[in-house]
Amino acid sequence: MSSFEPEIRDYLKKVLRTISACMLFSLFHMTVGIYFNWAFFEGQIRTGNIVYYLILLASLAGLIYYLFKVWSVKKHNA
């Protein structure tokens, strides 16, 4: 099937999951922040800014937890 050894295949899966999760996180938050104009403060702080940045921080914590979980797994699937 695959000519890679299981350790290399698992490592590449971890790298792919890391890149995918980080790209999804950044694309989502850039799109929402710019499209709805919640990432910018225009003279004063609005409710949308506060909600956007709270969601950003919560999802960043979730992303860090997910990446920690992905990279802490040591064994491979046989």
Residue pairs with C-beta under 8 A, 6 or more apart in sequence:
2 9
4 12
6 76
6 77
6 78
7 76
9 76
10 76
10 77
14 70
14 71
14 73
17 70
18 67
18 70
18 71
21 63
21 66
21 67
21 70
22 63
22 67
25 59
25 60
25 63
28 59
29 39
29 56
29 59
30 39
32 38
32 52
33 39
33 40
33 52
33 56
36 48
36 52
37 48
38 46
38 48
38 49
38 51
38 52
39 49
39 52
40 49
41 49
